[in-house]
Amino acid sequence: IILVKTTPAYGRVMCFNGGYCLYNRCICTEGFYGSRCQYDRDECATDNGGCEQECRNTLGSYMCCCSQGYKLGADKKSCHEVDECADHNGGCSHTCVNTAGSYECRCLPDHRLLPDGRTCLPPPVSSSVARVSCDVRNGGCEHHCQEQQGR
């Protein structure tokens, strides 16, 4: 609690946290209460402070927060879903699909998604003309890539 004392003049009551004395009684600023405005009011305790998702009490006030994948609206209370696919296709090499609070990358048919969750690898070519090698993105392997004859 921030204690700001006002000098008692002529026997007046001392009020804290920005409160002021009127007729020997403290008038508290919003966010504080008590006979001398010495207590912080927890605005989140009633109706979640009016916040749609999370309410965080602060000294003399409060703030609304949103979960990951959401952003705080202009009213500073509501949360709006973020479309991650709108920004550079979400980093996906093929298709980005927006979901509630997140997104996922999907590949074209016969392609497979690499462990990075964003890069799609084309299907291996069955002829000996071209095939996936360990030299290109570790062959799409998550761990160690080892090339074998005839595969």
Secondary structure, DSSP 8 states (H G I E B T S, - for coil): ---------TT-----TT-EEETTEEE--TTEESTTS-EE--GGGTGGGG-SSEEEEETTEEEEE--TTEEE-TTSS-EEE--GGGTGGGG-SSEEEEETTEEEEE--TT-EE-TTSS-EE----SSSS----TTTGGGG-SS-----TT-
